[in-house]
């Protein structure tokens, strides 16, 4: 192994995951922490701990200069960014390479181009990856009508200059276009100084699917199958599974090929994920974006392929021959489901609920994996993301995995703070979830209203 | 334990070479010794940063500062935590960085032990990726100890300088 010592530039469960992968490969791990994480499990497991700064992320985990300075001063030859924090900052990758530290991830330039939404779309288009059908700028309600007839209703109008929902509206018929076009254009003009609107097909009942890939930086890219992450709240994934059981085989193959050809066109190096919107009734998928890092939900792909993605990341970064497996050696079988455990109160508008865990009793048994940094007595600090762990179950097929998930969630006991366990249990036993009938708005539109009513009713 | 003689240390190194141990870390009131078979290993105390020689490496250091915390894993150094005597005020590192006593190499240090200073006196520099930030004393008084060697990495809230405040 060409890497001798790695700096772990993250915290929580992914820091532990990275340290364990490093140790398995004979790499020493230096854990950087904020003052709030001095006594964390990752700090204890690492070979050395360095305190960067105070609890606030901006003054510790989010300061690339501090992190790279720590890497150099402690003799690290590599840096693993994990997910979140600085993981998708091209500036961090650049700072590492400028100082002779291997960044465990893609090149800075690749992170830059994929991080820019319009450039990423252009790259995808160039690689023949389907985008959501849409138009160029539209000047009037009359032109909008004509374009919508070609695309098919419903459509969504968006402001070309910005986001955040301003200047955006969904139209289900021509009348709605006439009613809202001028208002939206004015809104966009006021918000962004540019009233230009464009149109996209509005994909209803969409699934969020994504393909796990890895590349060797020389143009060879392999995939590890897809994940279905459609159980979301406000674009935050709550449950993720692999594979997307309802996708027909021919579509699945096309999806994998799209992801591979997109990243192969960039000679992508290391692990990445290509996200798509899956339009179930139309049997179509559209490119959303590329995540240039390891993801929270990577374990479900590990479970169905038997591959260790974090170790693979290290091997690729070290330039090891044969680091990237042959596609023919990545077998996809079984079904895995992951739930994100959060310290938040689902019954109280998902308020974060940090505090001390007085009892941490995760389930155990065949096909049960827990990725977590929590233990009895652990204080969940209020400064960071509220995720306290991930429960991943694996079984022969989806129905067996759902049954295993229900049992595992029943066996899980967390005391001392409020977690989202009750919500996860409600999802796991809901007939729509059991029957695999849901889309990205299902949790918010279908499950949560009844869940909140049940909670209010005192059950 | 009395002060070890060079022969004592030779004996220790020989014993270590005969053993199947990876490392040995021995600390007494008077001395600290760190032996390792790994040429890249570093002594756990920052004060023992003697460059490794070959195969078995002996790094004998001056007494560790009072209150030094032993590392769980002696293969890598840990920050030295200095206990601050009653009535003294410690100047702490505002963040991780490299510690410098002087504004530039060869220049006289910002402060010397025994020097009378004011709260606004700059006592050292902390460098992060070539960005240098002076650290102020924060209190009027007399410099009693500079706790870090020039050029060493310091961590957040590490004690840099100890000052006896003016009454």
Interface residues (C-beta under 8 A of the other chain):
Chain A: X4 X28 X30 X32 X34 X35 X44 X47 X48 X49 X50 X51 X52 X53 X54 X59 X60 X63 X65 X66 X68 X69 X70 X73 X74 X75 X95
Chain B: X40 X42 X71 X72 X73 X75 X76 X77 X78 X79 X94 X95 X96 X97 X98 X127 X128 X129 X131 X153 X155 X156 X157 X158
